[in-house]
């Protein structure tokens, strides 16, 4: 990985903001991801994110922390937070912005236990493929303290396969429709493509049941997105 995401965050943080990140998937055209959005404060966050931060309690793990906005908000509320990301640039920015405990670490290598685990901005994305969901959920379950919770959001992207008449164009012989190839570019450079998973709530619910986790629908957004709470 070239860590173009981290480079973009560093550029913005250091006052070198000249262009945004460009993203696309195998089923969608190129779109811009504005860098200021990645530095948003609580008042500018989507309602689902705000709800998750309201529900956070105890010792918190912020998975895929990015520029650290969620962690900073929770620190200000007096919670003990550990922020992790696989992007070195993101962790550098998060630390520089005041996140006291931030580390470059894949979630599957985390070993501490927590009262709240946050996976926001399509938190199911890091599962990559439907076949890996159980592996990640078992590991996340092992990181929970008694009465702990996992707050995770995603979207049911079935709507992206609809035609003008409302019919669905989903190949039933292909992989699960929420499995996407995700492409990112910045300043003329392309990042290596990565797998990214959008999970509808019913599929998440079934996966949680299979690994012994309770799954509750906390809140639905305006566009097929939702926040779920997983617990022991």
Secondary structure, 3 states (H helix, E strand, C coil): CCCHHHHHHHHHHCCCCCCCEEEEECCEEEEEECHHHHHCCHHHCCHHHHHHHHHCCCEEEEECCCCCHHHHHHHHCCCEEEEEECCHHHHHHHHHCCCCCEEECCHHHCCCCEEEEEECCCHHHHHCCHHHHHHHHHHHHHCEEEEEEEEEEEECHHHHHECCCCCECCCCCCCCCCEEEEEEEECCEECCCEEEECCCHHHHHHHHHHHCCEEEEEEECCCCEEEEEEEC
